[in-house]
Amino acid sequence: MDYLKIQCFHCGGKFELYSRNMNHDDKPPRCPHCLKMMDRTQWKRLVDAYYTFAEVNKNFRKYHDDRGEALFQAEFRNYYVKPEKIVIED
């Protein structure tokens, strides 16, 4: 089953959202640790991004099964780095 890992930067808590629970019309999720709610606009963007990746992976599987193409799977990971930790050297 597909899911997203979410981290709340208000409290540092981490939690997971399962794809079957993701819909534009749903209330944005709350952090189960501090109860802060995700912004509605960001929630809609997250749902769109998730379903875009799901569609790409579905097509990878379909083209592999139907046409014998190489099988791939896309995964997106984002790592937050605090701006003060970034060092740019010339």
PyRosetta script that sets phi, psi and omega in degrees:
from pyrosetta import init, pose_from_sequence

init()
pose = pose_from_sequence("MDYLKIQCFHCGGKFELYSRNMNHDDKPPRCPHCLKMMDRTQWKRLVDAYYTFAEVNKNFRKYHDDRGEALFQAEFRNYYVKPEKIVIED")
pose.set_psi(1, 138.4)
pose.set_omega(1, -179.2)
pose.set_phi(2, -82.2)
pose.set_psi(2, 144.9)
pose.set_omega(2, 176.7)
pose.set_phi(3, -153.0)
pose.set_psi(3, 161.9)
pose.set_omega(3, 176.4)
pose.set_phi(4, -111.4)
pose.set_psi(4, 140.9)
pose.set_omega(4, 173.2)
pose.set_phi(5, -96.0)
pose.set_psi(5, 127.4)
pose.set_omega(5, -177.1)
pose.set_phi(6, -118.6)
pose.set_psi(6, 140.0)
pose.set_omega(6, 173.3)
pose.set_phi(7, -122.7)
pose.set_psi(7, 130.7)
pose.set_omega(7, 176.7)
pose.set_phi(8, -89.6)
pose.set_psi(8, 121.0)
pose.set_omega(8, 179.6)
pose.set_phi(9, -86.6)
pose.set_psi(9, -2.3)
pose.set_omega(9, 173.0)
pose.set_phi(10, -72.2)
pose.set_psi(10, -47.7)
pose.set_omega(10, -176.9)
pose.set_phi(11, -115.9)
pose.set_psi(11, -11.9)
pose.set_omega(11, -177.9)
pose.set_phi(12, 87.6)
pose.set_psi(12, -1.1)
pose.set_omega(12, -179.1)
pose.set_phi(13, -68.8)
pose.set_psi(13, 151.4)
pose.set_omega(13, 178.2)
pose.set_phi(14, -122.1)
pose.set_psi(14, 144.8)
pose.set_omega(14, 177.8)
pose.set_phi(15, -154.8)
pose.set_psi(15, 169.7)
pose.set_omega(15, -177.5)
pose.set_phi(16, -119.0)
pose.set_psi(16, 145.7)
pose.set_omega(16, 173.5)
pose.set_phi(17, -118.2)
pose.set_psi(17, 127.2)
pose.set_omega(17, 178.8)
pose.set_phi(18, -88.2)
pose.set_psi(18, 144.1)
pose.set_omega(18, -173.3)
pose.set_phi(19, -58.9)
pose.set_psi(19, -32.3)
pose.set_omega(19, -178.9)
pose.set_phi(20, -67.0)
pose.set_psi(20, -14.7)
pose.set_omega(20, -179.6)
pose.set_phi(21, -96.8)
pose.set_psi(21, 5.1)
pose.set_omega(21, -173.8)
pose.set_phi(22, -103.3)
pose.set_psi(22, 120.3)
pose.set_omega(22, 178.7)
pose.set_phi(23, -153.0)
pose.set_psi(23, 140.3)
pose.set_omega(23, 179.5)
pose.set_phi(24, -54.0)
pose.set_psi(24, -35.8)
pose.set_omega(24, -174.4)
pose.set_phi(25, -80.5)
pose.set_psi(25, -11.8)
pose.set_omega(25, 178.9)
pose.set_phi(26, -71.2)
pose.set_psi(26, 157.7)
pose.set_omega(26, 171.0)
pose.set_phi(27, -66.1)
pose.set_psi(27, 143.8)
pose.set_omega(27, 175.2)
pose.set_phi(28, -59.9)
pose.set_psi(28, 152.1)
pose.set_omega(28, -178.3)
pose.set_phi(29, -71.0)
pose.set_psi(29, 155.8)
pose.set_omega(29, 173.4)
pose.set_phi(30, -106.7)
pose.set_psi(30, 145.8)
pose.set_omega(30, 172.4)
pose.set_phi(31, -66.3)
pose.set_psi(31, 125.7)
pose.set_omega(31, -179.3)
pose.set_phi(32, -70.3)
pose.set_psi(32, -10.8)
pose.set_omega(32, -177.6)
pose.set_phi(33, -91.8)
pose.set_psi(33, -45.0)
pose.set_omega(33, -176.8)
pose.set_phi(34, -117.0)
pose.set_psi(34, -6.7)
pose.set_omega(34, 177.5)
pose.set_phi(35, 70.0)
pose.set_psi(35, 14.0)
pose.set_omega(35, 173.4)
pose.set_phi(36, -70.3)
pose.set_psi(36, 140.0)
pose.set_omega(36, -178.4)
pose.set_phi(37, -99.2)
pose.set_psi(37, 141.1)
pose.set_omega(37, 175.8)
pose.set_phi(38, -68.0)
pose.set_psi(38, 143.7)
pose.set_omega(38, 177.0)
pose.set_phi(39, -60.9)
pose.set_psi(39, 139.7)
pose.set_omega(39, -176.3)
pose.set_phi(40, -61.2)
pose.set_psi(40, -41.3)
pose.set_omega(40, 179.0)
pose.set_phi(41, -63.2)
pose.set_psi(41, -43.0)
pose.set_omega(41, 179.0)
pose.set_phi(42, -66.4)
pose.set_psi(42, -36.3)
pose.set_omega(42, 176.8)
pose.set_phi(43, -60.1)
pose.set_psi(43, -46.6)
pose.set_omega(43, -179.9)
pose.set_phi(44, -62.3)
pose.set_psi(44, -40.2)
pose.set_omega(44, 178.0)
pose.set_phi(45, -65.1)
pose.set_psi(45, -39.4)
pose.set_omega(45, 178.5)
pose.set_phi(46, -64.1)
pose.set_psi(46, -43.8)
pose.set_omega(46, 178.5)
pose.set_phi(47, -61.8)
pose.set_psi(47, -45.1)
pose.set_omega(47, 178.2)
pose.set_phi(48, -59.1)
pose.set_psi(48, -46.4)
pose.set_omega(48, -178.9)
pose.set_phi(49, -63.0)
pose.set_psi(49, -43.1)
pose.set_omega(49, 179.9)
pose.set_phi(50, -60.5)
pose.set_psi(50, -48.8)
pose.set_omega(50, -176.4)
pose.set_phi(51, -70.0)
pose.set_psi(51, -26.3)
pose.set_omega(51, 173.2)
pose.set_phi(52, -64.0)
pose.set_psi(52, -46.9)
pose.set_omega(52, 177.8)
pose.set_phi(53, -64.1)
pose.set_psi(53, -40.7)
pose.set_omega(53, 179.5)
pose.set_phi(54, -61.3)
pose.set_psi(54, -40.2)
pose.set_omega(54, 179.8)
pose.set_phi(55, -66.9)
pose.set_psi(55, -41.6)
pose.set_omega(55, 177.8)
pose.set_phi(56, -60.2)
pose.set_psi(56, -47.0)
pose.set_omega(56, -179.3)
pose.set_phi(57, -66.4)
pose.set_psi(57, -35.4)
pose.set_omega(57, 176.5)
pose.set_phi(58, -62.4)
pose.set_psi(58, -42.1)
pose.set_omega(58, 179.0)
pose.set_phi(59, -68.2)
pose.set_psi(59, -36.6)
pose.set_omega(59, 174.5)
pose.set_phi(60, -56.2)
pose.set_psi(60, -47.9)
pose.set_omega(60, -179.4)
pose.set_phi(61, -65.1)
pose.set_psi(61, -42.6)
pose.set_omega(61, -178.6)
pose.set_phi(62, -62.7)
pose.set_psi(62, -47.5)
pose.set_omega(62, -178.5)
pose.set_phi(63, -67.2)
pose.set_psi(63, -31.0)
pose.set_omega(63, 175.5)
pose.set_phi(64, -66.4)
pose.set_psi(64, -47.4)
pose.set_omega(64, -178.7)
pose.set_phi(65, -68.1)
pose.set_psi(65, -44.0)
pose.set_omega(65, -174.9)
pose.set_phi(66, -79.1)
pose.set_psi(66, -37.6)
pose.set_omega(66, -171.8)
pose.set_phi(67, -118.5)
pose.set_psi(67, -2.6)
pose.set_omega(67, -179.1)
pose.set_phi(68, 73.0)
pose.set_psi(68, 19.2)
pose.set_omega(68, 179.2)
pose.set_phi(69, -70.2)
pose.set_psi(69, 160.5)
pose.set_omega(69, 177.7)
pose.set_phi(70, -57.6)
pose.set_psi(70, 145.6)
pose.set_omega(70, -177.4)
pose.set_phi(71, -97.1)
pose.set_psi(71, 128.8)
pose.set_omega(71, 178.1)
pose.set_phi(72, -131.1)
pose.set_psi(72, 165.0)
pose.set_omega(72, 170.9)
pose.set_phi(73, -144.6)
pose.set_psi(73, 132.7)
pose.set_omega(73, 179.5)
pose.set_phi(74, -96.3)
pose.set_psi(74, 141.4)
pose.set_omega(74, 176.3)
pose.set_phi(75, -138.7)
pose.set_psi(75, 139.1)
pose.set_omega(75, -179.0)
pose.set_phi(76, -113.2)
pose.set_psi(76, 128.8)
pose.set_omega(76, 174.8)
pose.set_phi(77, -129.4)
pose.set_psi(77, 136.8)
pose.set_omega(77, -179.5)
pose.set_phi(78, -126.1)
pose.set_psi(78, 129.5)
pose.set_omega(78, 179.7)
pose.set_phi(79, -115.6)
pose.set_psi(79, 124.3)
pose.set_omega(79, -179.5)
pose.set_phi(80, -84.2)
pose.set_psi(80, 128.9)
pose.set_omega(80, 175.4)
pose.set_phi(81, -122.4)
pose.set_psi(81, 125.3)
pose.set_omega(81, 179.5)
pose.set_phi(82, -60.9)
pose.set_psi(82, 136.6)
pose.set_omega(82, -176.7)
pose.set_phi(83, -53.8)
pose.set_psi(83, -34.8)
pose.set_omega(83, -178.5)
pose.set_phi(84, -71.2)
pose.set_psi(84, -12.8)
pose.set_omega(84, 178.7)
pose.set_phi(85, -89.3)
pose.set_psi(85, -10.7)
pose.set_omega(85, -178.2)
pose.set_phi(86, -84.3)
pose.set_psi(86, 125.4)
pose.set_omega(86, 178.8)
pose.set_phi(87, -119.0)
pose.set_psi(87, 123.3)
pose.set_omega(87, 178.2)
pose.set_phi(88, -107.8)
pose.set_psi(88, 120.1)
pose.set_omega(88, -179.9)
pose.set_phi(89, -107.2)
pose.set_psi(89, 141.9)
pose.set_omega(89, 177.8)
pose.set_phi(90, -85.5)
pose.dump_pdb("model.pdb")
